[in-house]
Amino acid sequence: MVKANEDESTKYQLEDQELIGNIFVLLLAGHAEQAHISKTTANSLAVTLAFMAIDVDLQNEVLEQITFVLGSRHELQYDDYPKSDKVLACFFEAIRIVPAGHVLIREAAEDTVITIPNPVGEEGIQAVFIAKEYNPRYFKDPTVYKPSRWYGLPPESELFTAFSVDRATPRCPRLPRSKIRDGRGNLFLVTSLKDWRVQPILLPGESNESWIARILNKLCMRSSLTIGEFPLRFVRRQPA
């Protein structure tokens, strides 16, 4: 990764802190369970497709943007990334509802006053992300999958915290949002949704609402937080 970054033109090079952050993410999140490989990005993409599978209108809206961004081209280019914000919004919203990293473990950098308890410096703190992601103070209708809440989100925004957040200190410099994680999620969704429609595979007599209750409303813990296993159907789109 370091060598590839050095070979890139200045326009596409990662800053040192971005490079450090991405290498850290790969080392930390590249783990797998015994007999069940479960990478955080793969889980998040699966959850994204599950939510999109039951919303045909959302898929059509995203496809319209993908078609506009790509034009007559078949492959996504680096400069297309910020233009496909609706695709990334679907990814972010799925991660908000089912955050792969559901607990944030931090050490107090200094004596800090919290109502209960009052941790002193060097004392460990665990913050539960789900409590924040489902807090109506931050997100209206927090239990509803609503990608539009992320439309137009600037890259430097700190609203999205489901993949961790930190304060900058001399010992622990701030790590910017992972371009690799966001980029590969965006690339996978664009290349998949431009050619395929995603559908849920329902049980006999099952409605979309019942499928949501059976699949999407049941969280489980593997190497990261996710939902249970579920099948999806991919139907190739017909040329216009």
Secondary structure per residue as TSV (DSSP state, phi and psi in degrees):
chain	resnum	aa	ss	phi	psi
A	1	M	-	360.0	-40.8
A	2	V	H	-63.8	-44.7
A	3	K	H	-63.9	-43.8
A	4	A	H	-62.4	-38.6
A	5	N	H	-66.3	-37.5
A	6	E	H	-67.3	-29.6
A	7	D	H	-80.8	-14.6
A	8	E	S	-75.8	156.5
A	9	S	-	-68.4	161.5
A	10	T	G	-56.3	-34.3
A	11	K	G	-61.0	-36.4
A	12	Y	G	-105.9	2.9
A	13	Q	-	-71.4	143.7
A	14	L	-	-81.4	146.2
A	15	E	-	-71.3	161.7
A	16	D	H	-55.8	-43.5
A	17	Q	H	-67.8	-34.3
A	18	E	H	-66.7	-40.5
A	19	L	H	-64.0	-44.9
A	20	I	H	-60.7	-44.0
A	21	G	H	-62.5	-42.7
A	22	N	H	-69.6	-39.0
A	23	I	H	-63.9	-40.4
A	24	F	H	-60.9	-44.1
A	25	V	H	-61.5	-43.3
A	26	L	H	-64.9	-40.2
A	27	L	H	-69.3	-38.9
A	28	L	H	-78.8	-45.0
A	29	A	H	-97.1	5.4
A	30	G	-	-87.4	17.0
A	31	H	-	-80.8	169.1
A	32	A	-	-148.6	148.5
A	33	E	B	-80.0	156.6
A	34	Q	T	-66.1	128.7
A	35	A	T	67.9	3.0
A	36	H	B	-153.9	99.3
A	37	I	-	-72.6	127.5
A	38	S	-	-143.6	80.0
A	39	K	-	-81.9	147.3
A	40	T	H	-62.2	-41.9
A	41	T	H	-66.1	-41.4
A	42	A	H	-61.3	-43.0
A	43	N	H	-60.5	-45.1
A	44	S	H	-65.1	-38.4
A	45	L	H	-67.0	-39.8
A	46	A	H	-62.8	-43.0
A	47	V	H	-64.0	-40.1
A	48	T	H	-59.0	-47.7
A	49	L	H	-65.3	-34.1
A	50	A	H	-64.3	-44.8
A	51	F	H	-66.0	-39.6
A	52	M	H	-71.6	-27.6
A	53	A	H	-61.0	-30.4
A	54	I	T	-96.5	8.2
A	55	D	-	-129.6	88.4
A	56	V	H	-63.7	-40.1
A	57	D	H	-61.7	-39.8
A	58	L	H	-65.1	-42.4
A	59	Q	H	-60.7	-41.3
A	60	N	H	-66.0	-38.8
A	61	E	H	-63.9	-43.6
A	62	V	H	-67.6	-41.1
A	63	L	H	-61.0	-38.8
A	64	E	H	-59.6	-42.3
A	65	Q	H	-69.0	-41.2
A	66	I	H	-59.7	-44.2
A	67	T	H	-63.0	-40.4
A	68	F	H	-66.2	-42.5
A	69	V	H	-69.4	-44.2
A	70	L	H	-76.9	-33.7
A	71	G	T	63.3	-127.0
A	72	S	T	-89.0	-3.0
A	73	R	-	-79.9	157.0
A	74	H	S	-104.5	-18.4
A	75	E	S	-116.7	145.2
A	76	L	-	-78.9	138.3
A	77	Q	-	-107.9	162.9
A	78	Y	G	-58.1	-40.0
A	79	D	G	-69.0	-13.5
A	80	D	G	-78.0	-17.4
A	81	Y	G	-54.3	-52.8
A	82	P	G	-70.4	-15.7
A	83	K	G	-82.5	-18.3
A	84	S	-	-102.1	52.1
A	85	D	H	-68.2	-26.9
A	86	K	H	-69.5	-33.6
A	87	V	H	-64.9	-48.2
A	88	L	H	-65.0	-32.8
A	89	A	H	-63.0	-38.4
A	90	C	H	-62.6	-39.5
A	91	F	H	-65.5	-48.1
A	92	F	H	-62.8	-41.1
A	93	E	H	-67.7	-37.2
A	94	A	H	-64.7	-39.2
A	95	I	H	-69.5	-32.3
A	96	R	H	-63.7	-44.3
A	97	I	H	-74.6	-38.5
A	98	V	S	-125.6	76.2
A	99	P	-	-68.6	124.1
A	100	A	S	-60.4	-43.9
A	101	G	S	-97.8	95.6
A	102	H	-	-88.7	-11.0
A	103	V	E	-127.4	133.6
A	104	L	E	-109.1	117.6
A	105	I	E	-103.9	121.6
A	106	R	E	-137.5	160.3
A	107	E	E	-112.1	131.6
A	108	A	-	-61.4	125.2
A	109	A	S	-75.1	-19.4
A	110	E	S	-158.1	169.6
A	111	D	-	-57.4	126.1
A	112	T	-	-129.1	135.6
A	113	V	-	-97.9	117.2
A	114	I	-	-126.0	144.2
A	115	T	S	-48.3	-54.5
A	116	I	S	-149.2	124.2
A	117	P	-	-85.5	-170.6
A	118	N	-	-114.6	89.1
A	119	P	-	-71.9	142.1
A	120	V	-	-93.1	170.4
A	121	G	T	-55.2	144.6
A	122	E	T	76.5	-0.9
A	123	E	-	-86.8	135.6
A	124	G	E	-72.7	148.0
A	125	I	E	-132.7	136.2
A	126	Q	E	-117.0	121.1
A	127	A	E	-106.3	130.3
A	128	V	E	-89.2	112.0
A	129	F	H	-61.9	-36.7
A	130	I	H	-58.4	-36.6
A	131	A	H	-61.1	-38.8
A	132	K	H	-74.1	-43.1
A	133	E	H	-66.6	-24.6
A	134	Y	T	-104.3	13.2
A	135	N	-	-84.7	118.2
A	136	P	T	-64.0	-12.8
A	137	R	T	-66.5	-29.4
A	138	Y	T	-103.2	-32.8
A	139	F	S	-134.0	119.5
A	140	K	S	-69.4	139.2
A	141	D	S	49.9	61.8
A	142	P	T	-64.1	-22.1
A	143	T	T	-86.5	-4.5
A	144	V	S	-94.7	132.8
A	145	Y	-	-75.4	108.1
A	146	K	-	-137.8	84.3
A	147	P	G	-59.0	-25.1
A	148	S	G	-61.1	-19.5
A	149	R	G	-66.8	-15.4
A	150	W	G	-104.5	-2.1
A	151	Y	T	-60.5	134.7
A	152	G	T	74.3	14.7
A	153	L	-	-69.4	121.5
A	154	P	-	-68.1	148.4
A	155	P	T	-56.5	-30.7
A	156	E	T	-85.8	0.8
A	157	S	-	-62.6	143.5
A	158	E	S	-103.8	9.9
A	159	L	S	-66.7	-37.9
A	160	F	-	-82.9	114.1
A	161	T	-	-126.3	6.6
A	162	A	T	-67.7	-14.8
A	163	F	T	-106.9	26.4
A	164	S	-	96.1	159.0
A	165	V	-	-153.5	153.5
A	166	D	-	-152.6	158.5
A	167	R	-	-94.2	144.8
A	168	A	-	-77.3	126.0
A	169	T	-	-136.9	160.7
A	170	P	S	-57.2	-34.2
A	171	R	S	-82.8	-28.9
A	172	C	S	-132.4	84.2
A	173	P	-	-63.4	151.9
A	174	R	-	-66.3	130.6
A	175	L	-	-101.2	119.1
A	176	P	-	-68.7	162.7
A	177	R	-	-54.1	135.7
A	178	S	-	-67.4	115.1
A	179	K	H	-68.4	-33.3
A	180	I	H	-66.8	-46.6
A	181	R	H	-62.1	-50.0
A	182	D	H	-63.6	-41.3
A	183	G	H	-66.4	-43.8
A	184	R	H	-71.6	-33.1
A	185	G	H	-64.6	-44.1
A	186	N	H	-63.2	-44.4
A	187	L	H	-62.6	-44.8
A	188	F	H	-61.8	-45.3
A	189	L	H	-68.0	-41.1
A	190	V	H	-62.5	-50.2
A	191	T	H	-67.7	-27.6
A	192	S	H	-79.8	-49.7
A	193	L	H	-74.5	-21.0
A	194	K	T	-71.1	-24.0
A	195	D	T	-114.2	-13.3
A	196	W	E	-134.5	142.4
A	197	R	E	-95.8	143.7
A	198	V	E	-108.9	131.5
A	199	Q	E	-130.4	145.4
A	200	P	E	-76.9	148.7
A	201	I	-	-98.9	104.1
A	202	L	-	-86.3	152.2
A	203	L	-	-73.2	160.0
A	204	P	T	-53.5	125.0
A	205	G	T	77.2	5.0
A	206	E	-	-84.8	138.8
A	207	S	-	-95.8	167.7
A	208	N	H	-59.4	-39.3
A	209	E	H	-63.5	-40.8
A	210	S	H	-67.9	-35.4
A	211	W	H	-64.8	-40.6
A	212	I	I	-59.6	-46.2
A	213	A	I	-64.6	-36.0
A	214	R	I	-77.2	-36.1
A	215	I	I	-107.1	-58.0
A	216	L	I	-77.6	-22.8
A	217	N	T	-93.2	10.0
A	218	K	-	-119.8	103.0
A	219	L	E	-85.3	149.5
A	220	C	E	-142.5	158.1
A	221	M	E	-110.0	120.5
A	222	R	S	-118.1	-125.4
A	223	S	S	-76.1	-12.4
A	224	S	S	-151.9	170.7
A	225	L	E	-74.4	134.4
A	226	T	E	-155.2	-171.3
A	227	I	E	-108.8	171.7
A	228	G	-	-66.3	171.7
A	229	E	-	-68.3	144.5
A	230	F	-	-155.7	143.6
A	231	P	-	-91.4	147.3
A	232	L	E	-128.9	153.2
A	233	R	E	-109.6	130.5
A	234	F	E	-107.4	121.4
A	235	V	E	-113.1	123.0
A	236	R	E	-66.1	134.7
A	237	R	-	-73.1	144.6
A	238	Q	-	-82.8	137.8
A	239	P	-	-57.4	139.6
A	240	A	-	-69.6	360.0
